[in-house]
């Protein structure tokens, strides 16, 4: 779970550092994939009794919020690409 969580932030940072919106968008998609991986691992941990229901819901809620932010960033990049042409 730590690895997936770190991967979300790392992909965002790496994409931003690439200097192009196209590269940034690719890395935002990779960050989203890592976030889905993390959500799956949270569900599995909960099912295995490693997390309580309350812990799981709290963490999944935070993951959903991050997912919305990633979606917003991707949407903004698409909108900027359209207006740039």
C-alpha positions as CSV (number, residue, x, y, z in Angstrom):
1,X,0.0,0.0,0.0
2,X,2.8,2.4,0.8
3,X,4.4,1.7,-2.6
4,X,1.2,2.5,-4.4
5,X,0.6,5.6,-2.4
6,X,4.1,6.9,-3.0
7,X,3.7,6.0,-6.7
8,X,0.6,8.4,-6.9
9,X,2.6,11.4,-5.7
10,X,5.8,10.4,-7.6
11,X,4.0,10.1,-10.9
12,X,2.4,13.6,-10.4
13,X,5.8,15.1,-9.6
14,X,7.6,13.3,-12.5
15,X,4.9,14.4,-15.0
16,X,5.1,18.0,-13.9
17,X,8.8,17.9,-14.2
18,X,8.7,16.7,-17.8
19,X,7.8,20.2,-19.0
20,X,5.0,19.3,-21.4
21,X,1.3,19.0,-20.9
22,X,1.2,15.8,-23.0
23,X,3.8,14.1,-20.7
24,X,2.1,15.4,-17.6
25,X,-1.2,13.9,-18.8
26,X,0.5,10.5,-19.3
27,X,1.9,10.6,-15.8
28,X,-1.5,11.7,-14.3
29,X,-3.0,8.6,-15.9
30,X,-0.3,6.5,-14.3
31,X,-1.0,8.2,-11.0
32,X,-4.7,7.3,-11.4
33,X,-3.7,3.7,-12.0
34,X,-1.7,3.6,-8.8
35,X,-4.6,5.1,-7.0
36,X,-6.9,2.4,-8.2
37,X,-4.3,-0.1,-7.1
38,X,-4.2,1.4,-3.6
39,X,-8.0,1.4,-3.4
40,X,-8.0,-2.3,-4.3
41,X,-5.4,-3.0,-1.6
42,X,-7.4,-1.1,1.0
43,X,-10.5,-3.2,0.1
44,X,-8.5,-6.4,0.4
45,X,-6.9,-5.3,3.7
46,X,-10.4,-4.6,5.0
47,X,-11.7,-8.0,3.8
48,X,-8.8,-9.7,5.5
49,X,-9.5,-7.9,8.8
50,X,-6.3,-5.8,8.7
51,X,-8.3,-2.6,8.7
52,X,-11.6,-1.7,10.5
53,X,-14.6,-0.6,8.6
54,X,-14.1,3.0,9.8
55,X,-10.4,3.0,8.8
56,X,-11.2,1.7,5.4
57,X,-14.0,4.2,4.8
58,X,-11.8,7.1,5.9
59,X,-8.9,6.0,3.6
60,X,-11.2,5.3,0.7
61,X,-12.8,8.7,1.1
62,X,-9.4,10.3,0.9
63,X,-8.5,8.3,-2.1
64,X,-11.7,9.3,-3.8
65,X,-10.9,13.0,-3.1
66,X,-7.4,12.5,-4.7
67,X,-9.1,10.8,-7.6
68,X,-11.3,13.8,-8.2
69,X,-8.3,16.1,-8.0
70,X,-6.5,14.0,-10.6
71,X,-9.6,14.0,-12.8
72,X,-9.7,17.8,-12.6
73,X,-6.1,18.2,-13.5
74,X,-6.5,15.9,-16.6
75,X,-9.7,17.8,-17.6
76,X,-7.8,21.2,-17.3
77,X,-5.0,19.9,-19.4
78,X,-7.4,18.7,-22.1
79,X,-9.2,22.1,-22.0
80,X,-5.9,24.0,-22.3
81,X,-4.8,21.8,-25.2
82,X,-8.0,22.5,-27.1
83,X,-7.8,26.3,-26.6
84,X,-4.1,26.3,-27.5
85,X,-4.9,25.1,-31.0
